Amino acid sequence: MLDRMDQINELVKQEISRQLLSLFKGEIIAVTSVSVSRDLSFAKVWVSALNDVEKIAGLCQREAGSITHSLAGKLPIKRVPRLKFLPDLTPERADRIEHLIDTLHKNEDHK
């Protein structure tokens, strides 16, 4: 069973996802993870996008105030956290690691 913070993280993630879908029509964007502080004052929100993920994270951050305001009426918590949007660079890191492994294998084959 999920503990209270896991449930809050999931609720915030779902609601922010809904907000981003309506704000960024035509963009392929996803909230990959949310981490709300125990005192509910702050939340890190990782986003992924098909296009420039760092640019999208910046655009999301510009909309953080309106997203927070919208969350206030939709979440069953007494305090809505301040949002910090971060780019989820996991796919890029995975591609880099895969490339390095391929390079190592090619170098071994040439020995």
Secondary structure, DSSP 4 states (H G I P E B T S, - for coil): ---HHHHHHHHHHHHHHHHHHHHSTT--EEEEEEEE-TTSSEEEEEEEESS-HHHHHHHHHHTHHHHHHHHHTTSSSSSPPEEEEEE--HHHHHHHHHHHHHHHHHHHHT-
